[in-house]
Amino acid sequence: MIPFSPPKIYQEIIDEVVDTLKSGWLTTGPKTKLFERNLADYCSAPRVLCLNSSTIGMELTLRWFGVGPGDEVLLPAYTYCSTANVVVHCGAKPIMVDINDDFSINIKDLKCKLSNKTKAIIPVDIAGLPCDYDSLIELINLPEVKSLYRPITAEQKMLGRVLLMDDAAHSLGAIYNGKRIGTIADVSVFSFHAVKNLTTGEGGAIVLNLPEPFNNDDIYASLNTKSLHGQNKDALAKTQKGNWRYDVVEAGFKANMTDMAASLGLVELKYYDSETITRRKEIFRQYSEAFNKESWAKVPLYKDANRESSYHLYLFRINDITEDQRDAIIAEIFEQEVSVNVHYQPLPMLTQYKNMGYKMSDYPISFKNYSCEISLPVYYNLTDDQVLKVIQAVKKAYQKVVGNV
Ligand SMILES: Cc1ncc(COP(=O)(O)O)c(C=O)c1O
């Protein structure tokens, strides 16, 4: 069976983890702090805070900004549940927006849904392709949009407009207008979950890029405190001579990254552009070259004039099929020993959000894209022969289910 997305583990990673195990320091410490600095350098961003997931990174950011009951946060209906769950955790209301054909948030629909309760927008760089940030940034700075805004907390007043927080779970290394994701939105949050391009098993990072007069170092300190029970010192600082006493300044969360996890990230980041992205891009190219020849196939957009993907997910689509036919094609592909997936079932299809009153029929493009989508395997160790096997499996499955090729 060709797996969907196994991690790439090699000797240098194992050696780095063993080095951490032998160092006597397992939790947040020198390796996590080094990984944060390396990530900030990689993105050319002011500050990065590493955590144990991207979900908690988004939640801490919303909480730092004071998002709570009575507030609304706009996000695409087509995303992983995490994007909306964090809004619910904060007691605010997710306002779902439909998407464009390329899976990015639809700015026209978003504009209609802005209200005097809107505190943040969470665009999602689905599959690694950045959203249209020029239009998003223009929108949040429009005088009529700014005049709708009702800031309450000191942070909301200081920003003077809606917060733009990029759900960048998929887009480490993606490019927008010649810059890496991390330096486009106010805050971007990466995921290092086991299936991501760069993985620490579980993990995530908040990239801070807030404009003046914010001090990103101060915000880093505040989010770091929130991630450590509200303690004003981390475990490493407390071990220093005469430094045992600490205070708890708020009922914070427990969300710090361990040095064991950071060990994986440190090594992977070294080879991220030269090996990881390069191989993934080549796999995308091979799939697209093959499927561009088939009239029934629709290949994903991964590069245009001002955007380039991180090549995270290959969101393949089949024209003019029903959801049932797509499911049958997936079953046939599995019969041929190839694992595929669907990214994503739009949020209104899920019980939690159905029960909150969201209706799939209100997001027609999300449903259209979902119902004909099949994510194909993409990972560093997928060989050219295996890519060919995937292509043949998809073609055969299509032929069997739809039958006109
Ligand atoms: C779009 C999106 N956002 C957020 C997340 C959450 O990431 P994590 O598991 O690191 O919390 C994921 C994870 O798959 C995701 O795909």
The ligand as an SDF file (V2000), in Angstrom:
LIG
                    3D

 16 16  0  0  0  0  0  0  0  0999 V2000
   -6.0400   24.2370    8.1840 C   0  0  0  0  0  0  0  0  0  0  0  0
   -5.6070   23.7140    9.5320 C   0  0  0  0  0  0  0  0  0  0  0  0
   -5.6340   24.5340   10.5840 N   0  0  0  0  0  0  0  0  0  0  0  0
   -5.2520   24.1230   11.8050 C   0  0  0  0  0  0  0  0  0  0  0  0
   -4.8170   22.8320   12.0210 C   0  0  0  0  0  0  0  0  0  0  0  0
   -4.4610   22.4030   13.4190 C   0  0  0  0  0  0  0  0  0  0  0  0
   -3.1330   22.0500   13.5510 O   0  0  0  0  0  0  0  0  0  0  0  0
   -2.6230   21.3900   14.9080 P   0  0  0  0  0  0  0  0  0  0  0  0
   -2.9270   19.9370   14.8160 O   0  0  0  0  0  0  0  0  0  0  0  0
   -1.1340   21.6660   14.9100 O   0  0  0  0  0  0  0  0  0  0  0  0
   -3.3050   22.0570   16.0350 O   0  0  0  0  0  0  0  0  0  0  0  0
   -4.7570   21.9460   10.9580 C   0  0  0  0  0  0  0  0  0  0  0  0
   -4.2940   20.5710   11.1800 C   0  0  0  0  0  0  0  0  0  0  0  0
   -4.4180   19.6900   10.4090 O   0  0  0  0  0  0  0  0  0  0  0  0
   -5.1640   22.3860    9.6890 C   0  0  0  0  0  0  0  0  0  0  0  0
   -5.1410   21.5600    8.6330 O   0  0  0  0  0  0  0  0  0  0  0  0
  1  2  1  0
  2  3  1  0
  2 15  2  0
  3  4  2  0
  4  5  1  0
  5  6  1  0
  5 12  2  0
  6  7  1  0
  7  8  1  0
  8  9  2  0
  8 10  1  0
  8 11  1  0
 12 13  1  0
 12 15  1  0
 13 14  2  0
 15 16  1  0
M  END
$$$$
